[in-house]
């Protein structure tokens, strides 16, 4: 499970600083909306087509991770959300719900793993997260008769 406690000022600043690093050289002007980040239980969401990410408390890993997604660092999580926007700008548009959800999540993590700014451990965690998402998609959609 991801963090549910609202972010502190220094944590929000760390997110903004890393977001600036992601933006530098990308040619994008995606925004990071911090208006809900200090609220308990707030969720981080990429608003594809609108060009921004809504920062939430769950950008931080939780205390007892159950999945690879739960373990992702702040940097890996922000890169994952950035990748949703990046892919949308590249013309890759999938539903954020329904059968394509796990594919979109896996593809965003795989895409984010290519960002050179990330530490090797973050890249590996994103690849593992992508693998979990693809496995989940297959489990739901590729059942043999």
C-alpha positions in Angstrom: 0.0 0.0 0.0 1.2 3.5 -0.8 1.5 6.4 1.7 -1.8 8.0 2.7 -0.5 10.8 5.0 -0.6 14.3 3.4 2.8 15.5 2.2 4.8 18.0 4.1 6.1 21.3 2.6 9.6 19.8 2.1 8.2 16.7 0.5 6.1 18.8 -1.9 9.2 20.9 -2.7 11.2 17.7 -3.4 8.5 16.6 -5.8 8.5 20.0 -7.5 12.3 19.9 -7.8 12.3 16.5 -9.4 9.4 17.5 -11.7 11.5 20.3 -13.0 14.3 17.9 -13.7 11.9 15.6 -15.6 10.7 18.6 -17.7 14.2 20.0 -18.5 15.1 19.1 -22.0 11.7 17.3 -22.6 10.2 20.1 -24.7 7.0 19.8 -22.6 5.5 22.2 -20.2 3.4 19.7 -18.1 2.3 21.1 -14.8 2.4 19.6 -11.3 -0.7 20.5 -9.4 0.1 20.5 -5.7 -3.3 21.8 -4.4 -4.3 18.4 -2.8 -0.8 17.1 -2.0 -1.0 17.9 1.7 -4.4 16.2 2.1 -4.5 12.8 3.8 -5.6 10.1 1.3 -5.0 12.2 -1.8 -4.1 10.4 -5.0 -1.6 11.2 -7.7 -3.2 11.2 -11.1 -1.9 12.0 -14.6 -4.5 14.1 -16.3 -3.8 13.1 -19.9 -5.0 15.5 -22.5 -4.9 18.3 -19.9 -1.2 18.2 -19.5 -0.8 18.0 -15.8 -0.3 15.6 -12.9 -2.4 16.0 -9.7 0.1 15.3 -6.9 -1.2 13.3 -4.0 0.0 11.7 -0.7 0.4 8.4 -2.5 3.4 9.6 -4.4 5.5 8.2 -1.6 5.9 4.5 -0.9 4.0 3.0 2.0 5.4 1.3 5.1 4.3 -2.2 4.2 4.6 -2.6 0.4 2.5 -5.5 -1.1 3.4 -4.9 -4.7 6.2 -3.4 -6.7 4.0 -0.3 -7.3 3.9 0.1 -3.5 7.7 0.2 -3.4 8.3 2.8 -6.1 10.3 5.8 -4.8 9.0 9.3 -5.2 11.3 9.7 -8.3 10.1 6.5 -9.9 6.4 7.4 -9.2 6.7 10.9 -10.6 8.5 9.5 -13.7 5.7 6.9 -14.1 3.1 9.7 -14.0 5.2 11.9 -16.4 5.3 8.9 -18.7 1.5 8.8 -18.9 1.6 12.4 -20.2 4.6 11.8 -22.4 2.9 8.8 -24.1 -0.3 10.7 -24.6 1.6 13.5 -26.4 3.2 10.8 -28.5 -0.3 9.6 -29.6 -0.6 6.6 -27.3 -4.1 6.8 -25.8 -5.5 4.0 -23.7 -8.4 4.0 -21.3 -7.6 4.7 -17.7 -10.2 2.1 -16.7 -11.5 -1.2 -17.9 -9.5 -3.9 -19.7 -6.8 -1.5 -20.9 -6.0 -0.1 -17.5 -3.3 -2.7 -16.6 -1.7 -2.3 -20.1 -1.6 1.5 -19.7 0.0 1.2 -16.3 2.6 -1.4 -17.5 3.4 0.6 -20.6 3.8 3.8 -18.5 6.2 2.1 -16.1 8.2 0.5 -19.0 8.4 3.9 -20.7 9.5 5.7 -17.5 12.2 3.1 -17.0 14.0 4.6 -20.1 14.4 8.1 -18.5 18.1 8.6 -18.0 17.6 10.9 -15.0 16.5 7.9 -12.9 18.8 5.8 -10.7 19.3 2.2 -11.9 17.4 0.8 -9.0 14.4 3.0 -9.9 14.6 1.8 -13.5 14.7 -1.8 -12.4 11.7 -1.3 -10.1 9.7 0.3 -12.9 10.5 -2.7 -15.2 9.3 -5.0 -12.4 6.2 -2.9 -11.9 5.5 -3.1 -15.7 5.9 -6.9 -15.5 3.4 -7.1 -12.7 0.9 -5.0 -14.7 1.3 -7.1 -17.8 1.0 -10.3 -15.8 -2.2 -8.9 -14.3 -3.6 -7.9 -17.7 -2.9 -11.4 -19.0 -4.5 -13.0 -16.0 -7.7 -11.0 -16.6 -7.7 -11.2 -20.4 -5.8 -14.2 -21.7 -7.5 -17.1 -19.9 -7.2 -20.4 -21.8 -10.4 -22.3 -22.3 
